[in-house]
Amino acid sequence: MVKQVSTIVAPGVRAMDRPVFAFTLVELVVAVAVMGVLAAMAYPAYVSQVIKANRAGAQQFMLDIANGQAQYQLDARAYANVIGAGGLGLAPPPSTLTNYTFSIGLTAGPPPRYVITATPVGRQAQDGVLTLDSAGDKTPVSKW
């Protein structure tokens, strides 16, 4: 004997065959708010690290210029005031071109001296000017 079983469902009522897994609007709003707070805390730290990385690139190029000045002085018995062609023959790395401008200032001796200056531009401007002189003095000390 076969027994037939049927379920009668009233109109507008859904039969609960299996549980429904979904997020409520409140849960989604809370998740978005938490992500916003995390992003607000992480972004300034990210910007700070980018500025430090750009500064490190500029400092490396300044040290390259100082090495070039030492070689130039041995050959020409004077310091060069031109970084590119016709002077030291150095070109700033692409990563520093948009963040710093480099210059060399000469002081007549005795002894002759030079000061290499890296002036930040754009978003990097908040970092401050970097200098390196012929005696190896670096300013500001806290940035080196």
C-alpha positions as MATLAB code, in Angstrom:
seq = 'MVKQVSTIVAPGVRAMDRPVFAFTLVELVVAVAVMGVLAAMAYPAYVSQVIKANRAGAQQFMLDIANGQAQYQLDARAYANVIGAGGLGLAPPPSTLTNYTFSIGLTAGPPPRYVITATPVGRQAQDGVLTLDSAGDKTPVSKW';
ca = [
       0.000    0.000    0.000;
       1.373    3.370   -0.982;
       0.633    6.260    1.242;
       0.653    9.629   -0.471;
       1.846   12.644    1.496;
       1.230   16.165    0.356;
       1.927   19.510    1.842;
      -0.469   22.332    1.544;
       1.027   25.792    1.475;
      -1.061   28.866    1.970;
      -0.675   31.570   -0.674;
       2.091   34.079    0.244;
       3.798   31.707    2.677;
       6.986   30.046    1.618;
       7.753   26.501    2.562;
      11.019   26.233    4.504;
      12.641   23.222    2.898;
      16.171   24.422    3.635;
      17.645   27.309    5.600;
      18.331   30.529    3.674;
      21.779   32.064    4.214;
      21.980   35.781    3.521;
      23.316   39.009    4.964;
      21.018   41.625    6.346;
      21.398   45.260    5.406;
      22.621   46.070    8.917;
      25.396   43.485    8.660;
      26.520   44.901    5.310;
      26.538   48.476    6.660;
      28.606   47.396    9.673;
      31.095   45.569    7.407;
      31.480   48.622    5.140;
      31.953   50.888    8.176;
      34.682   48.615    9.576;
      36.462   48.600    6.208;
      36.252   52.402    6.081;
      37.823   52.742    9.521;
      40.627   50.333    8.594;
      41.290   52.204    5.337;
      41.314   55.553    7.162;
      43.994   54.225    9.513;
      46.090   52.510    6.821;
      46.203   55.259    4.158;
      48.330   57.785    6.121;
      50.829   55.047    6.963;
      50.978   54.089    3.275;
      51.587   57.706    2.213;
      54.331   58.033    4.846;
      56.103   54.944    3.517;
      55.883   56.222   -0.076;
      57.471   59.511    1.003;
      60.270   57.641    2.795;
      60.896   55.479   -0.280;
      61.078   58.554   -2.540;
      63.465   60.207   -0.071;
      65.725   57.135   -0.110;
      65.903   57.314   -3.921;
      66.846   60.997   -3.769;
      69.485   60.363   -1.118;
      71.024   57.607   -3.220;
      71.229   59.910   -6.235;
      72.797   62.638   -4.085;
      75.475   60.178   -2.991;
      76.024   59.282   -6.658;
      76.516   62.995   -7.396;
      79.026   63.253   -4.525;
      80.977   60.305   -5.953;
      80.871   61.948   -9.382;
      82.193   65.193   -7.869;
      85.145   63.345   -6.334;
      86.024   61.794   -9.709;
      85.496   65.094  -11.537;
      87.779   66.921   -9.115;
      90.574   64.433   -9.731;
      90.310   65.017  -13.479;
      89.556   68.750  -13.676;
      91.026   70.013  -10.378;
      87.653   71.672   -9.660;
      84.078   70.727   -8.890;
      81.315   70.660  -11.507;
      78.134   72.683  -11.137;
      76.256   70.726  -13.820;
      74.774   67.331  -13.027;
      73.979   66.239  -16.602;
      75.886   66.424  -19.873;
      78.769   68.872  -19.859;
      79.379   68.272  -16.164;
      79.126   65.055  -14.212;
      77.196   63.248  -16.939;
      74.625   61.865  -14.485;
      70.888   61.647  -14.998;
      68.391   61.416  -12.127;
      66.596   58.082  -11.893;
      63.035   58.154  -13.266;
      61.624   57.546   -9.792;
      63.101   60.818   -8.506;
      62.345   63.022  -11.516;
      58.747   63.695  -10.476;
      59.522   64.090   -6.770;
      62.744   66.141   -6.525;
      64.804   68.746   -8.337;
      68.570   68.511   -7.824;
      71.121   71.304   -7.898;
      74.778   71.850   -7.065;
      76.058   75.031   -5.452;
      79.781   75.799   -5.571;
      81.833   77.852   -3.112;
      85.241   79.157   -4.132;
      88.002   78.040   -1.790;
      90.325   77.576   -0.346;
      89.293   74.818   -0.137;
      86.652   74.730   -2.853;
      83.363   73.251   -1.672;
      80.031   72.128   -3.078;
      76.537   71.640   -1.697;
      74.110   69.244   -3.348;
      70.474   70.185   -2.766;
      67.408   68.046   -3.405;
      64.245   70.130   -3.332;
      61.031   68.111   -3.100;
      58.102   68.922   -5.389;
      54.464   67.846   -5.491;
      53.280   65.513   -2.759;
      56.871   65.043   -1.661;
      57.127   68.757   -0.713;
      55.993   68.038    2.836;
      59.226   66.101    3.368;
      61.593   69.097    3.263;
      64.834   69.955    1.472;
      67.806   67.562    1.662;
      71.420   68.730    1.431;
      74.796   67.043    1.220;
      78.053   68.988    1.152;
      81.627   68.209    0.154;
      82.573   67.447    3.766;
      79.883   64.742    3.892;
      77.556   66.739    6.158;
      73.939   65.757    5.590;
      70.963   67.893    6.599;
      68.464   67.547    8.084;
      70.099   64.846   10.173;
      66.743   63.286   11.114;
      65.987   62.517    7.449;
      69.276   60.741    6.755;
];
